[in-house]
Amino acid sequence: MSGIKNLAGQTMWYGVSSIIARFLNYLLTPYLTLKLSGPAYGDMSLVYSAIPFLNVIFTYGLETAYFRYVQKKEHEEEVYNTATVSLIISTICLTTLLIIFRTAFADLIRIEEHPEYITWSAFIIAFDSMSALAFAKLRYEQRPIKFAAIRIAGILINIAVVYFFLSVCPRIESRHPDSILLIFYNKNVGVGYVIIANLVQSAVTILLLWKEFLSFKWRFNGKLWGQIMLYSMPLIIAGFGGMINETFDRIMLGWWSSAPTEDAIKFEVGTYSACYKLSILITLFIQAFRMGAEPFFFTQSRGENPQRIYARVMKFFVIIICLMFLVVVLFLDTWKYFIQNPMMWEGLKVVPVLLLANMFLGIYYNLSIWYKLTNKTMAGAWITVIGAVITIIINYTFIPTFGYMACAWATFFCYGSMMVISFIWGQKEYRVPYAWKKLLAYLVIVVLLYFVHRLFIQMDLNRWINRGFAAALTLSFLLLILNIEKKEFQRLPVVGRLFAN
């Protein structure tokens, strides 16, 4: 129980930082959908679809490898030194290449009129890559408060810069066109200021991490580096495939959409990206969980019977994401106001599908511990590649006919397949006693509750009656869980006392 209590504490801290940071960042969505045209928002979405994809290449699995090899206390400093030296050299080389070929890359993702976006993005990725191991060091040393403070500070700076260039500067220009504050302002940059704001955020973040980042020494252990690379290289493939599954669908939508004009295509991309962000609750929880879980799982592996702990963690994880699913889909008529452009509401139909897909992804992250602990990271690569192939095939086949709806279902089948394959394969290699029948039942129940609610709102009653019914369905599921899992909740620290009788 102490293990789960420790994970809960770590996840809470990383959760608070992730929720605040990501929520502040997501607050930009209604603001940007209001300030930017649909095509401009589409341009921005295409850039931010490529950045995570490139981040995988720049960091090449070093974070997970760091957690794997730093477990031996006597190797802590040597692992950090070797990994950091490797990261610095590779980042310089890759950033240079990306800048040299910025025009070709801009053509590839259909922003050929703005190769400067690629230059700015190259520096964002460079700074973020340099920050990766410093953040991992904070996580390993269990210093979530500093981790949280830096993450939140970066987002606040991002929001301030975006607001300054998109709202303050146009106002100053209209009233005081000769103001010194306009020295760096050019209204033609437009959506480019969103990318510039991100660049400022990334630069400030690495400065705030200077103590952790500069704690390395220029010492490089070639033999250790070879071991780290053997472990992390399959993670590059897994990460590469993961980004195809997670963000590349926006780029594929831009390539294969049958919308009649370039602006219409970019509007589709912008609509899909904005609606995708309505899965914020589950996305935030999964990210927070991963931050705490990865070092936790490796640490627990040295204990007695860690598989029982992994199974219990999975159970609580599924319960939480099921509740989050209901909170979003049953109250979608409220969440839609998060998108300030009503023309984009036509894309809300993708939200339930994407929420289920992200639930599958979260379960997959839980399951993936088996190949990380057994050093069979190539298995993770194969699973992710299978998911990527499914994504590409479905998108290529159906985007011309169904548009972004094809992207949503591709994500659903991709993550669903990865979850099932990882579960079956993992049980053969590293058996964990997951209560899979019960967890599957919980997933089926929340989907059925969603369809019950859909049928109810067809009666076209008052919106408050609809919301009241939604609240009743959510509460019913919660009471069902509390009744079934009463013994589990009684064993929890702090809240367990509430279920003592």
Secondary structure as a PSIPRED ss2 file (coil, helix, strand):
# PSIPRED VFORMAT (PSIPRED V4.0)

   1 M C   1.000  0.000  0.000
   2 S H   0.000  1.000  0.000
   3 G H   0.000  1.000  0.000
   4 I H   0.000  1.000  0.000
   5 K H   0.000  1.000  0.000
   6 N H   0.000  1.000  0.000
   7 L H   0.000  1.000  0.000
   8 A H   0.000  1.000  0.000
   9 G H   0.000  1.000  0.000
  10 Q H   0.000  1.000  0.000
  11 T H   0.000  1.000  0.000
  12 M H   0.000  1.000  0.000
  13 W H   0.000  1.000  0.000
  14 Y H   0.000  1.000  0.000
  15 G H   0.000  1.000  0.000
  16 V H   0.000  1.000  0.000
  17 S H   0.000  1.000  0.000
  18 S H   0.000  1.000  0.000
  19 I H   0.000  1.000  0.000
  20 I H   0.000  1.000  0.000
  21 A H   0.000  1.000  0.000
  22 R H   0.000  1.000  0.000
  23 F H   0.000  1.000  0.000
  24 L H   0.000  1.000  0.000
  25 N H   0.000  1.000  0.000
  26 Y H   0.000  1.000  0.000
  27 L C   1.000  0.000  0.000
  28 L H   0.000  1.000  0.000
  29 T H   0.000  1.000  0.000
  30 P H   0.000  1.000  0.000
  31 Y H   0.000  1.000  0.000
  32 L H   0.000  1.000  0.000
  33 T H   0.000  1.000  0.000
  34 L H   0.000  1.000  0.000
  35 K H   0.000  1.000  0.000
  36 L C   1.000  0.000  0.000
  37 S C   1.000  0.000  0.000
  38 G H   0.000  1.000  0.000
  39 P H   0.000  1.000  0.000
  40 A H   0.000  1.000  0.000
  41 Y H   0.000  1.000  0.000
  42 G H   0.000  1.000  0.000
  43 D H   0.000  1.000  0.000
  44 M H   0.000  1.000  0.000
  45 S H   0.000  1.000  0.000
  46 L H   0.000  1.000  0.000
  47 V H   0.000  1.000  0.000
  48 Y H   0.000  1.000  0.000
  49 S H   0.000  1.000  0.000
  50 A H   0.000  1.000  0.000
  51 I H   0.000  1.000  0.000
  52 P H   0.000  1.000  0.000
  53 F H   0.000  1.000  0.000
  54 L H   0.000  1.000  0.000
  55 N H   0.000  1.000  0.000
  56 V H   0.000  1.000  0.000
  57 I H   0.000  1.000  0.000
  58 F H   0.000  1.000  0.000
  59 T H   0.000  1.000  0.000
  60 Y C   1.000  0.000  0.000
  61 G C   1.000  0.000  0.000
  62 L H   0.000  1.000  0.000
  63 E H   0.000  1.000  0.000
  64 T H   0.000  1.000  0.000
  65 A H   0.000  1.000  0.000
  66 Y H   0.000  1.000  0.000
  67 F H   0.000  1.000  0.000
  68 R H   0.000  1.000  0.000
  69 Y H   0.000  1.000  0.000
  70 V C   1.000  0.000  0.000
  71 Q C   1.000  0.000  0.000
  72 K C   1.000  0.000  0.000
  73 K H   0.000  1.000  0.000
  74 E H   0.000  1.000  0.000
  75 H H   0.000  1.000  0.000
  76 E H   0.000  1.000  0.000
  77 E H   0.000  1.000  0.000
  78 E H   0.000  1.000  0.000
  79 V H   0.000  1.000  0.000
  80 Y H   0.000  1.000  0.000
  81 N H   0.000  1.000  0.000
  82 T H   0.000  1.000  0.000
  83 A H   0.000  1.000  0.000
  84 T H   0.000  1.000  0.000
  85 V H   0.000  1.000  0.000
  86 S H   0.000  1.000  0.000
  87 L H   0.000  1.000  0.000
  88 I H   0.000  1.000  0.000
  89 I H   0.000  1.000  0.000
  90 S H   0.000  1.000  0.000
  91 T H   0.000  1.000  0.000
  92 I H   0.000  1.000  0.000
  93 C H   0.000  1.000  0.000
  94 L H   0.000  1.000  0.000
  95 T H   0.000  1.000  0.000
  96 T H   0.000  1.000  0.000
  97 L H   0.000  1.000  0.000
  98 L H   0.000  1.000  0.000
  99 I H   0.000  1.000  0.000
 100 I H   0.000  1.000  0.000
 101 F C   1.000  0.000  0.000
 102 R H   0.000  1.000  0.000
 103 T H   0.000  1.000  0.000
 104 A H   0.000  1.000  0.000
 105 F H   0.000  1.000  0.000
 106 A H   0.000  1.000  0.000
 107 D H   0.000  1.000  0.000
 108 L H   0.000  1.000  0.000
 109 I C   1.000  0.000  0.000
 110 R C   1.000  0.000  0.000
 111 I C   1.000  0.000  0.000
 112 E C   1.000  0.000  0.000
 113 E C   1.000  0.000  0.000
 114 H C   1.000  0.000  0.000
 115 P H   0.000  1.000  0.000
 116 E H   0.000  1.000  0.000
 117 Y H   0.000  1.000  0.000
 118 I H   0.000  1.000  0.000
 119 T H   0.000  1.000  0.000
 120 W H   0.000  1.000  0.000
 121 S H   0.000  1.000  0.000
 122 A H   0.000  1.000  0.000
 123 F H   0.000  1.000  0.000
 124 I H   0.000  1.000  0.000
 125 I H   0.000  1.000  0.000
 126 A H   0.000  1.000  0.000
 127 F H   0.000  1.000  0.000
 128 D H   0.000  1.000  0.000
 129 S H   0.000  1.000  0.000
 130 M H   0.000  1.000  0.000
 131 S H   0.000  1.000  0.000
 132 A H   0.000  1.000  0.000
 133 L H   0.000  1.000  0.000
 134 A H   0.000  1.000  0.000
 135 F H   0.000  1.000  0.000
 136 A H   0.000  1.000  0.000
 137 K H   0.000  1.000  0.000
 138 L H   0.000  1.000  0.000
 139 R H   0.000  1.000  0.000
 140 Y H   0.000  1.000  0.000
 141 E C   1.000  0.000  0.000
 142 Q C   1.000  0.000  0.000
 143 R C   1.000  0.000  0.000
 144 P H   0.000  1.000  0.000
 145 I H   0.000  1.000  0.000
 146 K H   0.000  1.000  0.000
 147 F H   0.000  1.000  0.000
 148 A H   0.000  1.000  0.000
 149 A H   0.000  1.000  0.000
 150 I H   0.000  1.000  0.000
 151 R H   0.000  1.000  0.000
 152 I H   0.000  1.000  0.000
 153 A H   0.000  1.000  0.000
 154 G H   0.000  1.000  0.000
 155 I H   0.000  1.000  0.000
 156 L H   0.000  1.000  0.000
 157 I H   0.000  1.000  0.000
 158 N H   0.000  1.000  0.000
 159 I H   0.000  1.000  0.000
 160 A H   0.000  1.000  0.000
 161 V H   0.000  1.000  0.000
 162 V H   0.000  1.000  0.000
 163 Y H   0.000  1.000  0.000
 164 F H   0.000  1.000  0.000
 165 F H   0.000  1.000  0.000
 166 L H   0.000  1.000  0.000
 167 S H   0.000  1.000  0.000
 168 V H   0.000  1.000  0.000
 169 C H   0.000  1.000  0.000
 170 P H   0.000  1.000  0.000
 171 R H   0.000  1.000  0.000
 172 I H   0.000  1.000  0.000
 173 E H   0.000  1.000  0.000
 174 S H   0.000  1.000  0.000
 175 R H   0.000  1.000  0.000
 176 H C   1.000  0.000  0.000
 177 P C   1.000  0.000  0.000
 178 D C   1.000  0.000  0.000
 179 S C   1.000  0.000  0.000
 180 I H   0.000  1.000  0.000
 181 L H   0.000  1.000  0.000
 182 L H   0.000  1.000  0.000
 183 I C   1.000  0.000  0.000
 184 F C   1.000  0.000  0.000
 185 Y C   1.000  0.000  0.000
 186 N C   1.000  0.000  0.000
 187 K H   0.000  1.000  0.000
 188 N H   0.000  1.000  0.000
 189 V H   0.000  1.000  0.000
 190 G C   1.000  0.000  0.000
 191 V C   1.000  0.000  0.000
 192 G H   0.000  1.000  0.000
 193 Y H   0.000  1.000  0.000
 194 V H   0.000  1.000  0.000
 195 I H   0.000  1.000  0.000
 196 I H   0.000  1.000  0.000
 197 A H   0.000  1.000  0.000
 198 N H   0.000  1.000  0.000
 199 L H   0.000  1.000  0.000
 200 V H   0.000  1.000  0.000
 201 Q H   0.000  1.000  0.000
 202 S H   0.000  1.000  0.000
 203 A H   0.000  1.000  0.000
 204 V H   0.000  1.000  0.000
 205 T H   0.000  1.000  0.000
 206 I H   0.000  1.000  0.000
 207 L H   0.000  1.000  0.000
 208 L H   0.000  1.000  0.000
 209 L C   1.000  0.000  0.000
 210 W H   0.000  1.000  0.000
 211 K H   0.000  1.000  0.000
 212 E H   0.000  1.000  0.000
 213 F H   0.000  1.000  0.000
 214 L C   1.000  0.000  0.000
 215 S C   1.000  0.000  0.000
 216 F C   1.000  0.000  0.000
 217 K C   1.000  0.000  0.000
 218 W C   1.000  0.000  0.000
 219 R C   1.000  0.000  0.000
 220 F C   1.000  0.000  0.000
 221 N C   1.000  0.000  0.000
 222 G H   0.000  1.000  0.000
 223 K H   0.000  1.000  0.000
 224 L H   0.000  1.000  0.000
 225 W H   0.000  1.000  0.000
 226 G H   0.000  1.000  0.000
 227 Q H   0.000  1.000  0.000
 228 I H   0.000  1.000  0.000
 229 M H   0.000  1.000  0.000
 230 L H   0.000  1.000  0.000
 231 Y H   0.000  1.000  0.000
 232 S H   0.000  1.000  0.000
 233 M H   0.000  1.000  0.000
 234 P H   0.000  1.000  0.000
 235 L H   0.000  1.000  0.000
 236 I H   0.000  1.000  0.000
 237 I H   0.000  1.000  0.000
 238 A H   0.000  1.000  0.000
 239 G H   0.000  1.000  0.000
 240 F H   0.000  1.000  0.000
 241 G H   0.000  1.000  0.000
 242 G H   0.000  1.000  0.000
 243 M H   0.000  1.000  0.000
 244 I H   0.000  1.000  0.000
 245 N H   0.000  1.000  0.000
 246 E H   0.000  1.000  0.000
 247 T C   1.000  0.000  0.000
 248 F H   0.000  1.000  0.000
 249 D H   0.000  1.000  0.000
 250 R H   0.000  1.000  0.000
 251 I H   0.000  1.000  0.000
 252 M H   0.000  1.000  0.000
 253 L H   0.000  1.000  0.000
 254 G H   0.000  1.000  0.000
 255 W H   0.000  1.000  0.000
 256 W H   0.000  1.000  0.000
 257 S C   1.000  0.000  0.000
 258 S C   1.000  0.000  0.000
 259 A C   1.000  0.000  0.000
 260 P C   1.000  0.000  0.000
 261 T C   1.000  0.000  0.000
 262 E H   0.000  1.000  0.000
 263 D H   0.000  1.000  0.000
 264 A H   0.000  1.000  0.000
 265 I H   0.000  1.000  0.000
 266 K H   0.000  1.000  0.000
 267 F H   0.000  1.000  0.000
 268 E H   0.000  1.000  0.000
 269 V H   0.000  1.000  0.000
 270 G H   0.000  1.000  0.000
 271 T H   0.000  1.000  0.000
 272 Y H   0.000  1.000  0.000
 273 S H   0.000  1.000  0.000
 274 A H   0.000  1.000  0.000
 275 C H   0.000  1.000  0.000
 276 Y H   0.000  1.000  0.000
 277 K H   0.000  1.000  0.000
 278 L H   0.000  1.000  0.000
 279 S H   0.000  1.000  0.000
 280 I H   0.000  1.000  0.000
 281 L H   0.000  1.000  0.000
 282 I H   0.000  1.000  0.000
 283 T H   0.000  1.000  0.000
 284 L H   0.000  1.000  0.000
 285 F H   0.000  1.000  0.000
 286 I H   0.000  1.000  0.000
 287 Q H   0.000  1.000  0.000
 288 A H   0.000  1.000  0.000
 289 F H   0.000  1.000  0.000
 290 R H   0.000  1.000  0.000
 291 M H   0.000  1.000  0.000
 292 G H   0.000  1.000  0.000
 293 A H   0.000  1.000  0.000
 294 E H   0.000  1.000  0.000
 295 P H   0.000  1.000  0.000
 296 F H   0.000  1.000  0.000
 297 F H   0.000  1.000  0.000
 298 F H   0.000  1.000  0.000
 299 T H   0.000  1.000  0.000
 300 Q H   0.000  1.000  0.000
 301 S C   1.000  0.000  0.000
 302 R C   1.000  0.000  0.000
 303 G C   1.000  0.000  0.000
 304 E C   1.000  0.000  0.000
 305 N C   1.000  0.000  0.000
 306 P H   0.000  1.000  0.000
 307 Q H   0.000  1.000  0.000
 308 R H   0.000  1.000  0.000
 309 I H   0.000  1.000  0.000
 310 Y H   0.000  1.000  0.000
 311 A H   0.000  1.000  0.000
 312 R H   0.000  1.000  0.000
 313 V H   0.000  1.000  0.000
 314 M H   0.000  1.000  0.000
 315 K H   0.000  1.000  0.000
 316 F H   0.000  1.000  0.000
 317 F H   0.000  1.000  0.000
 318 V H   0.000  1.000  0.000
 319 I H   0.000  1.000  0.000
 320 I H   0.000  1.000  0.000
 321 I H   0.000  1.000  0.000
 322 C H   0.000  1.000  0.000
 323 L H   0.000  1.000  0.000
 324 M H   0.000  1.000  0.000
 325 F H   0.000  1.000  0.000
 326 L H   0.000  1.000  0.000
 327 V H   0.000  1.000  0.000
 328 V H   0.000  1.000  0.000
 329 V H   0.000  1.000  0.000
 330 L C   1.000  0.000  0.000
 331 F C   1.000  0.000  0.000
 332 L H   0.000  1.000  0.000
 333 D H   0.000  1.000  0.000
 334 T H   0.000  1.000  0.000
 335 W H   0.000  1.000  0.000
 336 K H   0.000  1.000  0.000
 337 Y H   0.000  1.000  0.000
 338 F H   0.000  1.000  0.000
 339 I C   1.000  0.000  0.000
 340 Q C   1.000  0.000  0.000
 341 N C   1.000  0.000  0.000
 342 P H   0.000  1.000  0.000
 343 M H   0.000  1.000  0.000
 344 M H   0.000  1.000  0.000
 345 W H   0.000  1.000  0.000
 346 E H   0.000  1.000  0.000
 347 G H   0.000  1.000  0.000
 348 L H   0.000  1.000  0.000
 349 K H   0.000  1.000  0.000
 350 V H   0.000  1.000  0.000
 351 V H   0.000  1.000  0.000
 352 P H   0.000  1.000  0.000
 353 V H   0.000  1.000  0.000
 354 L H   0.000  1.000  0.000
 355 L H   0.000  1.000  0.000
 356 L H   0.000  1.000  0.000
 357 A H   0.000  1.000  0.000
 358 N H   0.000  1.000  0.000
 359 M H   0.000  1.000  0.000
 360 F H   0.000  1.000  0.000
 361 L H   0.000  1.000  0.000
 362 G H   0.000  1.000  0.000
 363 I H   0.000  1.000  0.000
 364 Y H   0.000  1.000  0.000
 365 Y H   0.000  1.000  0.000
 366 N H   0.000  1.000  0.000
 367 L H   0.000  1.000  0.000
 368 S C   1.000  0.000  0.000
 369 I H   0.000  1.000  0.000
 370 W H   0.000  1.000  0.000
 371 Y H   0.000  1.000  0.000
 372 K H   0.000  1.000  0.000
 373 L H   0.000  1.000  0.000
 374 T C   1.000  0.000  0.000
 375 N C   1.000  0.000  0.000
 376 K C   1.000  0.000  0.000
 377 T H   0.000  1.000  0.000
 378 M H   0.000  1.000  0.000
 379 A H   0.000  1.000  0.000
 380 G H   0.000  1.000  0.000
 381 A H   0.000  1.000  0.000
 382 W H   0.000  1.000  0.000
 383 I H   0.000  1.000  0.000
 384 T H   0.000  1.000  0.000
 385 V H   0.000  1.000  0.000
 386 I H   0.000  1.000  0.000
 387 G H   0.000  1.000  0.000
 388 A H   0.000  1.000  0.000
 389 V H   0.000  1.000  0.000
 390 I H   0.000  1.000  0.000
 391 T H   0.000  1.000  0.000
 392 I H   0.000  1.000  0.000
 393 I H   0.000  1.000  0.000
 394 I H   0.000  1.000  0.000
 395 N H   0.000  1.000  0.000
 396 Y H   0.000  1.000  0.000
 397 T H   0.000  1.000  0.000
 398 F H   0.000  1.000  0.000
 399 I H   0.000  1.000  0.000
 400 P H   0.000  1.000  0.000
 401 T H   0.000  1.000  0.000
 402 F H   0.000  1.000  0.000
 403 G C   1.000  0.000  0.000
 404 Y H   0.000  1.000  0.000
 405 M H   0.000  1.000  0.000
 406 A H   0.000  1.000  0.000
 407 C H   0.000  1.000  0.000
 408 A H   0.000  1.000  0.000
 409 W H   0.000  1.000  0.000
 410 A H   0.000  1.000  0.000
 411 T H   0.000  1.000  0.000
 412 F H   0.000  1.000  0.000
 413 F H   0.000  1.000  0.000
 414 C H   0.000  1.000  0.000
 415 Y H   0.000  1.000  0.000
 416 G H   0.000  1.000  0.000
 417 S H   0.000  1.000  0.000
 418 M H   0.000  1.000  0.000
 419 M H   0.000  1.000  0.000
 420 V H   0.000  1.000  0.000
 421 I H   0.000  1.000  0.000
 422 S H   0.000  1.000  0.000
 423 F H   0.000  1.000  0.000
 424 I H   0.000  1.000  0.000
 425 W H   0.000  1.000  0.000
 426 G H   0.000  1.000  0.000
 427 Q H   0.000  1.000  0.000
 428 K H   0.000  1.000  0.000
 429 E H   0.000  1.000  0.000
 430 Y C   1.000  0.000  0.000
 431 R C   1.000  0.000  0.000
 432 V C   1.000  0.000  0.000
 433 P C   1.000  0.000  0.000
 434 Y C   1.000  0.000  0.000
 435 A C   1.000  0.000  0.000
 436 W H   0.000  1.000  0.000
 437 K H   0.000  1.000  0.000
 438 K H   0.000  1.000  0.000
 439 L H   0.000  1.000  0.000
 440 L H   0.000  1.000  0.000
 441 A H   0.000  1.000  0.000
 442 Y H   0.000  1.000  0.000
 443 L H   0.000  1.000  0.000
 444 V H   0.000  1.000  0.000
 445 I H   0.000  1.000  0.000
 446 V H   0.000  1.000  0.000
 447 V H   0.000  1.000  0.000
 448 L H   0.000  1.000  0.000
 449 L H   0.000  1.000  0.000
 450 Y H   0.000  1.000  0.000
 451 F H   0.000  1.000  0.000
 452 V H   0.000  1.000  0.000
 453 H H   0.000  1.000  0.000
 454 R H   0.000  1.000  0.000
 455 L H   0.000  1.000  0.000
 456 F H   0.000  1.000  0.000
 457 I H   0.000  1.000  0.000
 458 Q C   1.000  0.000  0.000
 459 M C   1.000  0.000  0.000
 460 D C   1.000  0.000  0.000
 461 L C   1.000  0.000  0.000
 462 N C   1.000  0.000  0.000
 463 R H   0.000  1.000  0.000
 464 W H   0.000  1.000  0.000
 465 I H   0.000  1.000  0.000
 466 N H   0.000  1.000  0.000
 467 R H   0.000  1.000  0.000
 468 G H   0.000  1.000  0.000
 469 F H   0.000  1.000  0.000
 470 A H   0.000  1.000  0.000
 471 A H   0.000  1.000  0.000
 472 A H   0.000  1.000  0.000
 473 L H   0.000  1.000  0.000
 474 T H   0.000  1.000  0.000
 475 L H   0.000  1.000  0.000
 476 S H   0.000  1.000  0.000
 477 F H   0.000  1.000  0.000
 478 L H   0.000  1.000  0.000
 479 L H   0.000  1.000  0.000
 480 L H   0.000  1.000  0.000
 481 I H   0.000  1.000  0.000
 482 L H   0.000  1.000  0.000
 483 N H   0.000  1.000  0.000
 484 I H   0.000  1.000  0.000
 485 E C   1.000  0.000  0.000
 486 K H   0.000  1.000  0.000
 487 K H   0.000  1.000  0.000
 488 E H   0.000  1.000  0.000
 489 F H   0.000  1.000  0.000
 490 Q H   0.000  1.000  0.000
 491 R C   1.000  0.000  0.000
 492 L C   1.000  0.000  0.000
 493 P C   1.000  0.000  0.000
 494 V C   1.000  0.000  0.000
 495 V H   0.000  1.000  0.000
 496 G H   0.000  1.000  0.000
 497 R H   0.000  1.000  0.000
 498 L H   0.000  1.000  0.000
 499 F H   0.000  1.000  0.000
 500 A C   1.000  0.000  0.000
 501 N C   1.000  0.000  0.000
